[in-house]
Amino acid sequence: MILENDFSFFDWEYLQLEKPTDIYVKKLSNMKEQFIDNSVVLKILSSADLVLYKVEKFEPEKGKGNLIFSVTSLYPGTVGREYFFTQGHYHQNDFAEIYICLKGKGLLLLKDKNNEQVYNFEKGSISHINSNFAHRVVNIGDEMLKFISVYNVDAGFDYEKVIKEGGFSTKIVKSENSKSYKIETL
C-alpha cells in the first residue's frame, strides 16, 4: 500500500525539505566535550549557546528496507581555531549511508577503531560511507554547508562507541594565517 507520508518535497532553491517529519538542532552545549579548547568553549557558553548545525529529516513509515532522507545545514564558524563539525557517529546496525553535498566546502572524516581518513567534501561530492566507519563532516568554508544523507530506518546512531574509542583524534583547525585549514592529530 502506498501511504501519503511516503512523499515529501525538496525545495531546490532553498535546499531544504518542505515538510520534514522531524527537525533537530545541535548546539555547542550538546558537543562541548568534543572541542579541543575547553576554556574557549566555556567562555562562549557563558554568553551564548551557538547553533552548530540543524538536521531536517523525512522518515517514512518504519519498516524493513525503508530509507530516511535528511538535509543537514552545518553553519560556518570556529570554536577557537577549530572549525564547526557534526557530532559524528557509527551506526548501531550494519547499514551504510550516502552523503551528497549540495552547497559549501568541507571535509568528511571517516574513522574506524584503528584509523582515521580525511576527504574533501564540497558541492557535488557524493560519498558512500561503509557501515564500519564513524563519520563526521567539518565546514571549512565561509558559507553554510548543506548535504543530503540517505540511510536505512534501522541504522541507528551510536555516539557512545565514538566516545569509548576516544573520539575523533583528527581535528581541523584554522592555519596560522587564517586563510586555510590545517589537519592536527591529537
C-alpha positions in Angstrom: 0.0 0.0 0.0 1.3 3.5 -0.9 0.9 5.9 2.0 0.7 9.7 1.8 3.5 10.1 4.3 5.9 8.3 1.9 6.1 11.5 -0.1 7.7 14.9 0.6 9.0 17.8 -1.4 12.6 19.1 -1.7 13.0 22.9 -2.4 16.0 23.1 -4.7 16.1 26.9 -4.4 16.5 26.9 -0.6 17.9 23.4 -0.3 15.5 22.2 2.3 12.6 19.8 2.9 9.2 21.4 2.6 7.6 19.2 5.2 10.2 17.4 7.3 8.9 14.8 9.8 11.5 15.8 12.3 13.9 18.7 12.9 16.7 18.7 15.4 19.4 21.2 16.3 22.9 20.5 17.7 24.3 23.4 19.8 27.7 23.9 21.3 26.4 22.8 24.7 25.5 19.4 23.2 29.0 18.8 21.9 31.2 20.8 24.3 33.5 17.9 25.3 34.4 17.2 21.6 36.2 20.5 21.0 40.0 20.9 21.7 40.0 24.0 23.8 37.6 23.7 26.8 38.4 27.2 28.1 37.2 28.7 24.8 34.0 26.5 24.9 33.2 27.7 28.4 33.9 31.3 27.5 31.5 31.1 24.5 28.8 29.3 26.6 28.9 32.0 29.3 27.4 34.4 26.8 25.7 32.3 24.1 24.9 28.7 23.0 25.9 28.6 19.4 23.9 26.5 16.9 26.4 24.3 15.1 24.0 22.5 12.8 20.4 21.6 12.0 19.0 18.4 10.5 15.7 18.2 8.8 14.5 14.6 8.4 11.9 12.9 6.2 11.2 9.5 7.7 8.6 7.3 6.1 6.7 4.5 8.0 9.1 2.3 9.9 9.5 -0.9 8.0 12.2 -3.3 6.8 14.2 -1.7 4.0 12.7 1.9 4.3 15.1 4.8 4.0 15.4 8.1 5.8 16.3 11.2 3.8 17.7 14.1 5.7 19.3 17.5 5.0 22.0 18.8 7.3 22.8 22.5 7.4 26.2 22.9 9.1 27.0 26.6 9.9 30.3 28.2 9.2 32.4 29.2 12.2 35.0 28.2 14.7 35.3 27.5 18.4 38.8 29.0 19.0 40.7 27.7 16.0 38.6 24.6 15.4 36.0 24.6 12.7 32.4 23.6 13.3 31.6 20.0 12.8 28.8 17.4 13.1 28.8 15.2 16.1 30.0 12.1 14.3 28.6 8.6 14.8 28.8 4.9 13.9 25.6 3.1 13.0 24.2 0.8 15.6 23.3 -1.7 12.9 25.2 -2.8 9.8 24.0 -0.2 7.3 25.9 2.1 5.0 24.9 5.7 4.3 25.1 8.1 1.3 26.1 11.7 1.6 25.5 14.2 -1.2 27.0 17.7 -0.8 24.6 20.4 -2.1 26.4 23.6 -1.1 29.6 24.7 0.7 33.1 23.4 1.3 34.0 20.9 3.9 35.8 17.8 4.9 34.5 14.3 5.6 36.2 12.4 8.4 35.9 8.6 8.5 37.0 6.6 11.4 37.3 3.0 12.5 38.9 1.6 15.6 42.4 1.9 14.2 42.5 4.6 11.6 41.1 8.0 10.5 40.9 9.4 7.0 40.0 12.9 5.7 38.3 13.5 2.3 37.3 16.7 0.5 33.6 17.3 0.7 32.2 20.1 -1.4 29.2 20.9 -3.7 28.8 17.9 -6.0 30.6 15.3 -3.8 28.8 12.0 -3.3 30.2 9.7 -0.6 29.2 6.1 0.2 30.0 5.6 3.8 30.7 2.0 4.7 28.8 0.6 7.7 32.1 0.0 9.6 33.1 3.7 9.7 32.1 6.5 12.1 31.7 9.7 10.1 31.8 13.4 10.7 31.6 16.5 8.4 33.6 19.7 9.1 32.6 23.1 7.5 35.9 24.8 6.4 34.1 27.4 4.3 32.6 30.8 4.9 29.1 29.8 4.0 26.5 27.2 5.2 27.5 23.7 4.2 24.4 21.6 3.2 24.3 18.0 2.5 21.7 15.2 2.0 22.1 11.9 3.8 20.2 8.7 3.0 20.2 5.7 5.3 18.1 2.8 6.4 15.5 3.5 9.1 17.0 0.7 11.2 20.6 2.0 11.0 20.5 3.9 14.4 23.2 6.3 15.7 25.9 5.1 18.0 27.6 8.2 19.6 28.8 6.2 22.6 31.1 4.0 20.6 32.9 7.0 19.2 33.4 8.4 22.8 34.6 5.0 24.1 37.3 5.0 21.4 38.4 8.4 22.5 36.5 10.5 19.9 37.9 11.7 16.6 41.6 12.3 17.0 41.8 14.3 13.7 41.0 17.9 14.3 40.5 20.5 11.6 41.7 24.0 12.6 42.4 27.3 11.0 46.0 27.7 10.0 48.2 30.4 11.5 47.4 32.7 8.5 43.6 32.1 9.0 43.2 31.7 5.2 43.2 27.9 5.1 42.8 24.9 7.3 45.3 22.6 8.9 44.8 19.0 10.0 46.0 18.2 13.5 46.1 14.8 15.2 45.8 14.5 19.0 
